[in-house]
Amino acid sequence: MKTFTDNAGRTWTISLTIDAAKRVKGLLNVNLLELEAGDAPLLTRRGTDVILLCDVIFAVVKSQAGGTRRLR
């Protein structure tokens, strides 16, 4: 597990579990378990598409965010 602190001083824990992978797949239609799949592999897109990276990170920590915040 890794943690980071946002600009508001909140600490978030990133833990890539099966539940988190399912949440990312359900919210973003991105399969974190297939990094090399796709015309532009997810591994490449994740490193070059900042919005995708932020969406994936938020989907992973979404259960910590509470409320009904939406992606995209």
Biopython code that builds the backbone (N, CA, C, O; Angstrom):
import numpy as np
from Bio.PDB.StructureBuilder import StructureBuilder

atoms = [
    (1, "MET", "N", (0.834, -1.173, 0.000)),
    (1, "MET", "CA", (0.000, 0.000, 0.000)),
    (1, "MET", "C", (0.885, 1.244, 0.000)),
    (1, "MET", "O", (1.917, 1.299, 0.669)),
    (2, "LYS", "N", (0.461, 2.214, -0.751)),
    (2, "LYS", "CA", (1.133, 3.509, -0.788)),
    (2, "LYS", "C", (0.145, 4.569, -0.341)),
    (2, "LYS", "O", (-1.062, 4.416, -0.529)),
    (3, "THR", "N", (0.641, 5.626, 0.242)),
    (3, "THR", "CA", (-0.216, 6.738, 0.651)),
    (3, "THR", "C", (0.299, 8.022, 0.029)),
    (3, "THR", "O", (1.477, 8.155, -0.303)),
    (4, "PHE", "N", (-0.622, 8.962, -0.117)),
    (4, "PHE", "CA", (-0.243, 10.308, -0.528)),
    (4, "PHE", "C", (-1.171, 11.289, 0.168)),
    (4, "PHE", "O", (-2.261, 10.921, 0.606)),
    (5, "THR", "N", (-0.738, 12.531, 0.266)),
    (5, "THR", "CA", (-1.526, 13.585, 0.897)),
    (5, "THR", "C", (-1.863, 14.613, -0.162)),
    (5, "THR", "O", (-0.986, 15.072, -0.895)),
    (6, "ASP", "N", (-3.146, 14.979, -0.243)),
    (6, "ASP", "CA", (-3.555, 15.957, -1.248)),
    (6, "ASP", "C", (-3.349, 17.379, -0.729)),
    (6, "ASP", "O", (-2.884, 17.575, 0.394)),
    (7, "ASN", "N", (-3.694, 18.364, -1.550)),
    (7, "ASN", "CA", (-3.491, 19.772, -1.187)),
    (7, "ASN", "C", (-4.312, 20.215, 0.010)),
    (7, "ASN", "O", (-3.980, 21.207, 0.659)),
    (8, "ALA", "N", (-5.383, 19.488, 0.307)),
    (8, "ALA", "CA", (-6.230, 19.825, 1.458)),
    (8, "ALA", "C", (-5.742, 19.135, 2.732)),
    (8, "ALA", "O", (-6.358, 19.277, 3.788)),
    (9, "GLY", "N", (-4.644, 18.393, 2.639)),
    (9, "GLY", "CA", (-4.086, 17.732, 3.804)),
    (9, "GLY", "C", (-4.684, 16.367, 4.113)),
    (9, "GLY", "O", (-4.377, 15.775, 5.149)),
    (10, "ARG", "N", (-5.542, 15.858, 3.217)),
    (10, "ARG", "CA", (-6.132, 14.530, 3.423)),
    (10, "ARG", "C", (-5.152, 13.466, 2.946)),
    (10, "ARG", "O", (-4.497, 13.625, 1.915)),
    (11, "THR", "N", (-5.063, 12.390, 3.703)),
    (11, "THR", "CA", (-4.196, 11.274, 3.345)),
    (11, "THR", "C", (-5.040, 10.185, 2.685)),
    (11, "THR", "O", (-6.097, 9.806, 3.189)),
    (12, "TRP", "N", (-4.555, 9.696, 1.557)),
    (12, "TRP", "CA", (-5.230, 8.654, 0.786)),
    (12, "TRP", "C", (-4.309, 7.448, 0.708)),
    (12, "TRP", "O", (-3.091, 7.590, 0.601)),
    (13, "THR", "N", (-4.898, 6.263, 0.762)),
    (13, "THR", "CA", (-4.137, 5.023, 0.656)),
    (13, "THR", "C", (-4.500, 4.325, -0.650)),
    (13, "THR", "O", (-5.671, 4.062, -0.924)),
    (14, "ILE", "N", (-3.490, 4.032, -1.442)),
    (14, "ILE", "CA", (-3.701, 3.312, -2.694)),
    (14, "ILE", "C", (-3.347, 1.851, -2.462)),
    (14, "ILE", "O", (-2.214, 1.507, -2.126)),
    (15, "SER", "N", (-4.340, 1.014, -2.650)),
    (15, "SER", "CA", (-4.156, -0.418, -2.500)),
    (15, "SER", "C", (-4.822, -1.088, -3.699)),
    (15, "SER", "O", (-6.043, -1.039, -3.846)),
    (16, "LEU", "N", (-4.024, -1.704, -4.541)),
    (16, "LEU", "CA", (-4.574, -2.337, -5.736)),
    (16, "LEU", "C", (-5.029, -3.751, -5.388)),
    (16, "LEU", "O", (-4.246, -4.701, -5.377)),
    (17, "THR", "N", (-6.309, -3.850, -5.108)),
    (17, "THR", "CA", (-6.932, -5.124, -4.777)),
    (17, "THR", "C", (-7.830, -5.543, -5.941)),
    (17, "THR", "O", (-8.048, -4.771, -6.874)),
    (18, "ILE", "N", (-8.341, -6.755, -5.879)),
    (18, "ILE", "CA", (-9.296, -7.192, -6.896)),
    (18, "ILE", "C", (-10.525, -6.284, -6.866)),
    (18, "ILE", "O", (-11.061, -5.934, -7.917)),
    (19, "ASP", "N", (-10.973, -5.903, -5.673)),
    (19, "ASP", "CA", (-12.112, -5.004, -5.549)),
    (19, "ASP", "C", (-11.829, -3.670, -6.239)),
    (19, "ASP", "O", (-12.687, -3.139, -6.944)),
    (20, "ALA", "N", (-10.630, -3.132, -6.037)),
    (20, "ALA", "CA", (-10.258, -1.869, -6.686)),
    (20, "ALA", "C", (-10.204, -2.034, -8.205)),
    (20, "ALA", "O", (-10.658, -1.158, -8.941)),
    (21, "ALA", "N", (-9.650, -3.153, -8.678)),
    (21, "ALA", "CA", (-9.582, -3.410, -10.122)),
    (21, "ALA", "C", (-10.988, -3.515, -10.712)),
    (21, "ALA", "O", (-11.242, -3.009, -11.805)),
    (22, "LYS", "N", (-11.906, -4.176, -9.987)),
    (22, "LYS", "CA", (-13.295, -4.275, -10.452)),
    (22, "LYS", "C", (-13.954, -2.903, -10.488)),
    (22, "LYS", "O", (-14.709, -2.601, -11.412)),
    (23, "ARG", "N", (-13.671, -2.062, -9.481)),
    (23, "ARG", "CA", (-14.249, -0.720, -9.437)),
    (23, "ARG", "C", (-13.757, 0.112, -10.619)),
    (23, "ARG", "O", (-14.546, 0.815, -11.250)),
    (24, "VAL", "N", (-12.462, 0.039, -10.923)),
    (24, "VAL", "CA", (-11.900, 0.770, -12.070)),
    (24, "VAL", "C", (-12.549, 0.271, -13.365)),
    (24, "VAL", "O", (-12.923, 1.069, -14.225)),
    (25, "LYS", "N", (-12.679, -1.047, -13.497)),
    (25, "LYS", "CA", (-13.294, -1.624, -14.700)),
    (25, "LYS", "C", (-14.744, -1.160, -14.840)),
    (25, "LYS", "O", (-15.178, -0.806, -15.937)),
    (26, "GLY", "N", (-15.496, -1.160, -13.737)),
    (26, "GLY", "CA", (-16.897, -0.755, -13.774)),
    (26, "GLY", "C", (-17.085, 0.724, -14.057)),
    (26, "GLY", "O", (-17.990, 1.104, -14.800)),
    (27, "LEU", "N", (-16.244, 1.557, -13.473)),
    (27, "LEU", "CA", (-16.388, 3.009, -13.630)),
    (27, "LEU", "C", (-15.781, 3.538, -14.919)),
    (27, "LEU", "O", (-16.322, 4.457, -15.533)),
    (28, "LEU", "N", (-14.659, 2.962, -15.330)),
    (28, "LEU", "CA", (-13.902, 3.523, -16.460)),
    (28, "LEU", "C", (-13.774, 2.590, -17.655)),
    (28, "LEU", "O", (-13.268, 2.983, -18.706)),
    (29, "ASN", "N", (-14.236, 1.346, -17.490)),
    (29, "ASN", "CA", (-14.052, 0.336, -18.522)),
    (29, "ASN", "C", (-12.570, 0.161, -18.857)),
    (29, "ASN", "O", (-12.194, 0.003, -20.019)),
    (30, "VAL", "N", (-11.742, 0.192, -17.818)),
    (30, "VAL", "CA", (-10.300, 0.006, -17.941)),
    (30, "VAL", "C", (-9.937, -1.209, -17.104)),
    (30, "VAL", "O", (-10.238, -1.259, -15.912)),
    (31, "ASN", "N", (-9.291, -2.187, -17.723)),
    (31, "ASN", "CA", (-8.916, -3.406, -17.021)),
    (31, "ASN", "C", (-7.460, -3.304, -16.576)),
    (31, "ASN", "O", (-6.543, -3.451, -17.385)),
    (32, "LEU", "N", (-7.258, -3.053, -15.297)),
    (32, "LEU", "CA", (-5.902, -2.907, -14.769)),
    (32, "LEU", "C", (-5.107, -4.208, -14.794)),
    (32, "LEU", "O", (-3.890, -4.202, -14.606)),
    (33, "LEU", "N", (-5.796, -5.321, -15.027)),
    (33, "LEU", "CA", (-5.122, -6.611, -15.041)),
    (33, "LEU", "C", (-4.621, -6.983, -16.434)),
    (33, "LEU", "O", (-4.008, -8.036, -16.612)),
    (34, "GLU", "N", (-4.878, -6.125, -17.425)),
    (34, "GLU", "CA", (-4.415, -6.355, -18.790)),
    (34, "GLU", "C", (-3.619, -5.140, -19.271)),
    (34, "GLU", "O", (-4.050, -4.425, -20.175)),
    (35, "LEU", "N", (-2.467, -4.917, -18.664)),
    (35, "LEU", "CA", (-1.661, -3.725, -18.946)),
    (35, "LEU", "C", (-1.139, -3.657, -20.371)),
    (35, "LEU", "O", (-0.883, -2.569, -20.886)),
    (36, "GLU", "N", (-0.980, -4.809, -21.012)),
    (36, "GLU", "CA", (-0.411, -4.820, -22.361)),
    (36, "GLU", "C", (-1.463, -4.954, -23.451)),
    (36, "GLU", "O", (-1.122, -5.022, -24.632)),
    (37, "ALA", "N", (-2.744, -4.994, -23.072)),
    (37, "ALA", "CA", (-3.820, -5.141, -24.057)),
    (37, "ALA", "C", (-4.172, -3.781, -24.667)),
    (37, "ALA", "O", (-3.987, -2.734, -24.045)),
    (38, "GLY", "N", (-4.682, -3.827, -25.896)),
    (38, "GLY", "CA", (-5.156, -2.621, -26.564)),
    (38, "GLY", "C", (-4.222, -2.156, -27.656)),
    (38, "GLY", "O", (-3.049, -2.528, -27.709)),
    (39, "ASP", "N", (-4.781, -1.322, -28.533)),
    (39, "ASP", "CA", (-3.999, -0.776, -29.647)),
    (39, "ASP", "C", (-2.848, 0.065, -29.111)),
    (39, "ASP", "O", (-1.698, -0.085, -29.525)),
    (40, "ALA", "N", (-3.184, 0.946, -28.188)),
    (40, "ALA", "CA", (-2.152, 1.595, -27.382)),
    (40, "ALA", "C", (-2.282, 0.925, -26.014)),
    (40, "ALA", "O", (-3.275, 1.144, -25.321)),
    (41, "PRO", "N", (-1.301, 0.115, -25.611)),
    (41, "PRO", "CA", (-1.436, -0.621, -24.361)),
    (41, "PRO", "C", (-1.742, 0.287, -23.173)),
    (41, "PRO", "O", (-1.296, 1.433, -23.116)),
    (42, "LEU", "N", (-2.506, -0.246, -22.232)),
    (42, "LEU", "CA", (-2.866, 0.521, -21.042)),
    (42, "LEU", "C", (-1.624, 1.054, -20.340)),
    (42, "LEU", "O", (-1.630, 2.180, -19.842)),
    (43, "LEU", "N", (-0.575, 0.268, -20.296)),
    (43, "LEU", "CA", (0.657, 0.710, -19.653)),
    (43, "LEU", "C", (1.172, 1.997, -20.290)),
    (43, "LEU", "O", (1.660, 2.883, -19.589)),
    (44, "THR", "N", (1.068, 2.103, -21.608)),
    (44, "THR", "CA", (1.480, 3.321, -22.323)),
    (44, "THR", "C", (0.497, 4.453, -22.071)),
    (44, "THR", "O", (0.901, 5.572, -21.756)),
    (45, "ARG", "N", (-0.810, 4.161, -22.212)),
    (45, "ARG", "CA", (-1.832, 5.200, -22.021)),
    (45, "ARG", "C", (-1.790, 5.766, -20.609)),
    (45, "ARG", "O", (-1.941, 6.972, -20.414)),
    (46, "ARG", "N", (-1.584, 4.890, -19.616)),
    (46, "ARG", "CA", (-1.550, 5.343, -18.231)),
    (46, "ARG", "C", (-0.390, 6.312, -18.008)),
    (46, "ARG", "O", (-0.492, 7.225, -17.189)),
    (47, "GLY", "N", (0.687, 6.121, -18.719)),
    (47, "GLY", "CA", (1.850, 6.983, -18.560)),
    (47, "GLY", "C", (1.791, 8.266, -19.373)),
    (47, "GLY", "O", (2.541, 9.201, -19.098)),
    (48, "THR", "N", (0.912, 8.329, -20.373)),
    (48, "THR", "CA", (0.858, 9.505, -21.239)),
    (48, "THR", "C", (-0.440, 10.296, -21.129)),
    (48, "THR", "O", (-0.491, 11.456, -21.538)),
    (49, "ASP", "N", (-1.482, 9.689, -20.587)),
    (49, "ASP", "CA", (-2.789, 10.344, -20.470)),
    (49, "ASP", "C", (-3.028, 10.699, -19.005)),
    (49, "ASP", "O", (-3.465, 9.859, -18.218)),
    (50, "VAL", "N", (-2.738, 11.945, -18.647)),
    (50, "VAL", "CA", (-2.818, 12.385, -17.252)),
    (50, "VAL", "C", (-4.248, 12.272, -16.717)),
    (50, "VAL", "O", (-4.442, 11.923, -15.553)),
    (51, "ILE", "N", (-5.235, 12.559, -17.541)),
    (51, "ILE", "CA", (-6.633, 12.470, -17.094)),
    (51, "ILE", "C", (-6.985, 11.018, -16.781)),
    (51, "ILE", "O", (-7.633, 10.741, -15.772)),
    (52, "LEU", "N", (-6.567, 10.100, -17.631)),
    (52, "LEU", "CA", (-6.808, 8.681, -17.365)),
    (52, "LEU", "C", (-6.137, 8.271, -16.057)),
    (52, "LEU", "O", (-6.747, 7.583, -15.239)),
    (53, "LEU", "N", (-4.906, 8.681, -15.856)),
    (53, "LEU", "CA", (-4.190, 8.338, -14.631)),
    (53, "LEU", "C", (-4.928, 8.863, -13.400)),
    (53, "LEU", "O", (-5.089, 8.140, -12.417)),
    (54, "CYS", "N", (-5.376, 10.119, -13.451)),
    (54, "CYS", "CA", (-6.120, 10.698, -12.323)),
    (54, "CYS", "C", (-7.435, 9.964, -12.093)),
    (54, "CYS", "O", (-7.805, 9.710, -10.947)),
    (55, "ASP", "N", (-8.145, 9.622, -13.161)),
    (55, "ASP", "CA", (-9.402, 8.882, -13.029)),
    (55, "ASP", "C", (-9.168, 7.506, -12.405)),
    (55, "ASP", "O", (-9.941, 7.068, -11.552)),
    (56, "VAL", "N", (-8.104, 6.828, -12.831)),
    (56, "VAL", "CA", (-7.797, 5.514, -12.265)),
    (56, "VAL", "C", (-7.460, 5.647, -10.786)),
    (56, "VAL", "O", (-7.951, 4.864, -9.972)),
    (57, "ILE", "N", (-6.639, 6.614, -10.428)),
    (57, "ILE", "CA", (-6.289, 6.808, -9.018)),
    (57, "ILE", "C", (-7.536, 7.103, -8.202)),
    (57, "ILE", "O", (-7.713, 6.535, -7.124)),
    (58, "PHE", "N", (-8.412, 7.988, -8.699)),
    (58, "PHE", "CA", (-9.624, 8.304, -7.945)),
    (58, "PHE", "C", (-10.520, 7.080, -7.810)),
    (58, "PHE", "O", (-11.097, 6.854, -6.746)),
    (59, "ALA", "N", (-10.643, 6.288, -8.869)),
    (59, "ALA", "CA", (-11.472, 5.083, -8.787)),
    (59, "ALA", "C", (-10.914, 4.121, -7.741)),
    (59, "ALA", "O", (-11.679, 3.460, -7.039)),
    (60, "VAL", "N", (-9.602, 4.039, -7.634)),
    (60, "VAL", "CA", (-8.986, 3.149, -6.649)),
    (60, "VAL", "C", (-9.270, 3.634, -5.228)),
    (60, "VAL", "O", (-9.504, 2.817, -4.338)),
    (61, "VAL", "N", (-9.252, 4.944, -5.001)),
    (61, "VAL", "CA", (-9.468, 5.478, -3.641)),
    (61, "VAL", "C", (-10.917, 5.902, -3.394)),
    (61, "VAL", "O", (-11.233, 6.431, -2.328)),
    (62, "LYS", "N", (-11.794, 5.675, -4.364)),
    (62, "LYS", "CA", (-13.176, 6.157, -4.280)),
    (62, "LYS", "C", (-13.884, 5.736, -2.994)),
    (62, "LYS", "O", (-14.653, 6.518, -2.435)),
    (63, "SER", "N", (-13.644, 4.538, -2.524)),
    (63, "SER", "CA", (-14.314, 4.086, -1.305)),
    (63, "SER", "C", (-13.902, 4.926, -0.097)),
    (63, "SER", "O", (-14.643, 4.992, 0.883)),
    (64, "GLN", "N", (-12.743, 5.564, -0.149)),
    (64, "GLN", "CA", (-12.298, 6.437, 0.924)),
    (64, "GLN", "C", (-12.896, 7.838, 0.811)),
    (64, "GLN", "O", (-12.945, 8.576, 1.795)),
    (65, "ALA", "N", (-13.351, 8.204, -0.396)),
    (65, "ALA", "CA", (-13.860, 9.549, -0.640)),
    (65, "ALA", "C", (-15.242, 9.761, -0.071)),
    (65, "ALA", "O", (-15.597, 10.877, 0.308)),
    (66, "GLY", "N", (-16.037, 8.682, -0.007)),
    (66, "GLY", "CA", (-17.397, 8.826, 0.492)),
    (66, "GLY", "C", (-18.252, 9.661, -0.453)),
    (66, "GLY", "O", (-17.766, 10.121, -1.486)),
    (67, "GLY", "N", (-19.493, 9.854, -0.114)),
    (67, "GLY", "CA", (-20.379, 10.675, -0.939)),
    (67, "GLY", "C", (-20.658, 10.063, -2.297)),
    (67, "GLY", "O", (-20.483, 8.862, -2.501)),
    (68, "THR", "N", (-21.091, 10.899, -3.217)),
    (68, "THR", "CA", (-21.477, 10.437, -4.545)),
    (68, "THR", "C", (-20.686, 11.118, -5.637)),
    (68, "THR", "O", (-21.230, 11.419, -6.700)),
    (69, "ARG", "N", (-19.434, 11.362, -5.399)),
    (69, "ARG", "CA", (-18.593, 12.014, -6.420)),
    (69, "ARG", "C", (-18.555, 11.158, -7.668)),
    (69, "ARG", "O", (-18.557, 9.929, -7.601)),
    (70, "ARG", "N", (-18.522, 11.826, -8.801)),
    (70, "ARG", "CA", (-18.544, 11.118, -10.087)),
    (70, "ARG", "C", (-17.221, 11.273, -10.797)),
    (70, "ARG", "O", (-16.470, 12.219, -10.559)),
    (71, "LEU", "N", (-16.951, 10.327, -11.672)),
    (71, "LEU", "CA", (-15.795, 10.402, -12.558)),
    (71, "LEU", "C", (-16.268, 10.891, -13.908)),
    (71, "LEU", "O", (-17.358, 10.538, -14.359)),
    (72, "ARG", "N", (-15.456, 11.697, -14.546)),
    (72, "ARG", "CA", (-15.693, 12.228, -15.893)),
    (72, "ARG", "C", (-16.901, 13.017, -15.971)),
    (72, "ARG", "O", (-17.235, 13.531, -17.038)),
]
sb = StructureBuilder()
sb.init_structure("model")
sb.init_model(0)
sb.init_chain("A")
sb.init_seg("    ")
for serial, (resi, resn, name, xyz) in enumerate(atoms, 1):
    if name == "N":
        sb.init_residue(resn, " ", resi, " ")
    sb.init_atom(name, np.array(xyz, "f"), 0.0, 1.0, " ", f" {name:<3s}", serial, name[0])
structure = sb.get_structure()
